[in-house]
Amino acid sequence: MDPFHITSKKVLTLVMVIDKDNQKILLGYKKRGFGAHLWNGFGGKVEPGETVRQGALRELQEEAGITVDDHKIQKAGLLLFLFENDPMGLECHVYKAYEYHGEIRECEEMRPQWFDIKDIPYEQMWEDDKIWLPELLKGQDPFYGRIYLKRKPLEVEGEEEGKVTVAAAAPSSTSNVSLTMVTVPFTTAQPKSGPFALFDHRLDLNLSKIPKEIAFDGTIASYED
Ligand SMILES: Nc1ncnc2c1[nH]c(=O)n2[C@H]1C[C@H](O)[C@@H](COP(=O)(O)OP(=O)(O)OP(=O)(O)O)O1
C-alpha cells in the first residue's frame, strides 16, 4: 500500500504578499497551532459557504490585518501536502498579491514582518517553501506541486543533565498538532525544527492553465475558468 495514498483532503489557502518595488515579501511568524514557530504566508482552512478566494482574503485580513481587492489577488498555484501513513491530504491554494489596503498588524496567531526577498528565512519555514516559493517569485507560475512529508518523531524542548524534555507529536497531521511532554535520554533527541520533514516532491511549473482541484490519485481534476 502506498503510504502517501489519500482518501480525503482539506482545502487550505496561502497568500504571499510581495512588495515588488522594494523587493520584499510579507511573512507571518505562526505563534500557535499547525506549523507553529515557522514563518509562512497567510492562510488557513476554507470555511463552509465561502469560496477558496474568499477564504484566502478572509485569512489575510484576520492574520495580517490587510485587505486585497478581489481582482488584485492572483492564484499562483496549487500544492498537495501528503503525509506518510495519513489518508487525509491538504490541498493548498496559493495566491500572490502585489498591493494591499490597511495597516499591517499582529494578531494572537501570527506576527507579520517584511523580509528582503534575498533574505527569506527558509531555515525557519516549512521545508517545501524553498522549493516552490523561489519559482513563484520568479514568475514561474501557475504551478502544481506534490509535497511528501514525513513526521519527525520528537522535538527537543529543553535540556536537563543527560536528558531532554521533548514534545511528541500527535498521530494526525490534519488537526492542530498537539504535543505531549516527555523526558527521554539525550541520545534520542532530534532537532527542534518543525514536526515534519520533507521526504520528496514533484513540482510542475509554467502550466498553461491554473489548477483548481486535485483528485485523490494526485492528478489535476479541474482548472480555473
Ligand atoms: N507544508 C507546508 N508548506 C507551506 N505551507 C503550509 C504547509 N502546510 C500547511 O498547512 N501550510 C499552510 C497552509 C495554511 O496557510 C496554513 C495552515 O493553516 P491553519 O493555520 O491550520 O488554518 P487556520 O484555519 O488558520 O487554523 P486555526 O484558526 O483553526 O488554528 O499553513
The ligand as an SDF file (V2000), in Angstrom:
LIG
                    3D

 31 33  0  0  0  0  0  0  0  0999 V2000
    3.9970   22.1160    4.1270 N   0  0  0  0  0  0  0  0  0  0  0  0
    3.5400   23.3700    4.0850 C   0  0  0  0  0  0  0  0  0  0  0  0
    4.2460   24.3240    3.4530 N   0  0  0  0  0  0  0  0  0  0  0  0
    3.7910   25.5840    3.3980 C   0  0  0  0  0  0  0  0  0  0  0  0
    2.6180   25.9960    3.9450 N   0  0  0  0  0  0  0  0  0  0  0  0
    1.9080   25.0740    4.5750 C   0  0  0  0  0  0  0  0  0  0  0  0
    2.3100   23.7420    4.6810 C   0  0  0  0  0  0  0  0  0  0  0  0
    1.3650   23.0670    5.3410 N   0  0  0  0  0  0  0  0  0  0  0  0
    0.3860   23.9460    5.6620 C   0  0  0  0  0  0  0  0  0  0  0  0
   -0.6760   23.7100    6.2700 O   0  0  0  0  0  0  0  0  0  0  0  0
    0.7310   25.1670    5.1890 N   0  0  0  0  0  0  0  0  0  0  0  0
   -0.0370   26.4030    5.3210 C   0  0  0  0  0  0  0  0  0  0  0  0
   -1.3900   26.3950    4.7130 C   0  0  0  0  0  0  0  0  0  0  0  0
   -2.1510   27.3250    5.5990 C   0  0  0  0  0  0  0  0  0  0  0  0
   -1.9350   28.6650    5.1520 O   0  0  0  0  0  0  0  0  0  0  0  0
   -1.5070   27.1650    6.9520 C   0  0  0  0  0  0  0  0  0  0  0  0
   -2.2110   26.1800    7.8660 C   0  0  0  0  0  0  0  0  0  0  0  0
   -3.4800   26.6630    8.1640 O   0  0  0  0  0  0  0  0  0  0  0  0
   -4.0490   26.5770    9.6720 P   0  0  0  0  0  0  0  0  0  0  0  0
   -3.3190   27.5590   10.4990 O   0  0  0  0  0  0  0  0  0  0  0  0
   -4.0410   25.1600   10.1280 O   0  0  0  0  0  0  0  0  0  0  0  0
   -5.5110   27.0370    9.4210 O   0  0  0  0  0  0  0  0  0  0  0  0
   -6.3760   28.0490   10.2810 P   0  0  0  0  0  0  0  0  0  0  0  0
   -7.7560   27.9610    9.7160 O   0  0  0  0  0  0  0  0  0  0  0  0
   -5.7450   29.4060   10.3070 O   0  0  0  0  0  0  0  0  0  0  0  0
   -6.2410   27.3840   11.6850 O   0  0  0  0  0  0  0  0  0  0  0  0
   -6.9770   27.6270   13.0500 P   0  0  0  0  0  0  0  0  0  0  0  0
   -7.5140   29.0390   13.0480 O   0  0  0  0  0  0  0  0  0  0  0  0
   -8.0370   26.5670   13.0920 O   0  0  0  0  0  0  0  0  0  0  0  0
   -5.8840   27.4300   14.0510 O   0  0  0  0  0  0  0  0  0  0  0  0
   -0.2060   26.6810    6.7040 O   0  0  0  0  0  0  0  0  0  0  0  0
  1  2  1  0
  2  3  1  0
  2  7  2  0
  3  4  2  0
  4  5  1  0
  5  6  2  0
  6  7  1  0
  6 11  1  0
  7  8  1  0
  8  9  1  0
  9 10  2  0
  9 11  1  0
 11 12  1  0
 12 13  1  0
 12 31  1  0
 13 14  1  0
 14 15  1  0
 14 16  1  0
 16 17  1  0
 16 31  1  0
 17 18  1  0
 18 19  1  0
 19 20  2  0
 19 21  1  0
 19 22  1  0
 22 23  1  0
 23 24  2  0
 23 25  1  0
 23 26  1  0
 26 27  1  0
 27 28  2  0
 27 29  1  0
 27 30  1  0
M  END
$$$$
